[in-house]
């Protein structure tokens, strides 16, 4: 992440703000960075009704909209065990 340009840093700040807002709204359960030695990335666990809703969230993400190479894989999690749930 130390090699980010000023523009990339601005996009990532908008990206974090976008998903922080989704956490506050209640449909994003968790998101954050992953300590991957191969390069910077993150993960989010999002509660949606269907794939179309997830695609709309992804497509509205400032990082996705930037068009400069940020990507987002959508991988369904059909079963989840969690504390308190």
N, C-alpha and C positions, 0 to 999 in steps of 0.2 A: 504494500500500500504506500510505501515511501516513494514510489516512482510515479504517483498520480500527478497529472497536470492540474493547474488551478481550475480549469473547466471540469475535469473529471471529479475533482474534490467538491465543486459546487453541485454537480449532478448527484453525487453520493449523499451529500447533506440533504438534498431534496428527497432522495430515495428513502433515507432514514426517517425524515419527517412524514412522508407519505405513509409508510408502514406503521409508524408510531401512532398516527391518527387511526389506522385500522385496528390497532390493539385497543385504543380507547373506545372505538365503536363496538368492540366485542367479537368481531369475526376473525381476527388474527390472534391466535392463541399464544404464539411465541415467534420471535424472529431475532436473528443476530448473526454475527460473523462466525466463520469456522476457521480454526487454526490449522489450515492446510499448508504444509510446507511447499506444495507445488504452486501455490498462488492464492490470491485473495478470492474469497467467495463467501456466501452466506446461506442461511437456511431459514425457512419460515414454515410454520404449520398453520394452515388457514382453514377455517370452517366455512364451507360453502354448500349450497344446495346441489350444484352440478358443475360440470366442467366449463360450461359457458360463463358462469359467474366467476370462476377462477381466471379464465382467459380475459374477462373484462377487467378484473383487478390488475392482472399482469400488464395488460395493454395500457392502463392508465398510470402505471408506475413511471415516474420521471426518468429512471435509468433506462427502461425499455424504450420510452418515447424519444430519448436523446438520439438514437440512431447511430451511436458511435461504438457499438460492439458489445454492450452489456447484454447478457442473455438470461433467460429464466426457463428452467425445465419444470414442467408440471408433472408430478408423479403422485398418483392417488395413493392414499393410505387407508385401505378399506377397513382395517381394524386397528384400534388403539387402546392400550391399557394405560391408565394414568391414575395417580393418587387422587383420592376424593371423588372419583368418577366411576 
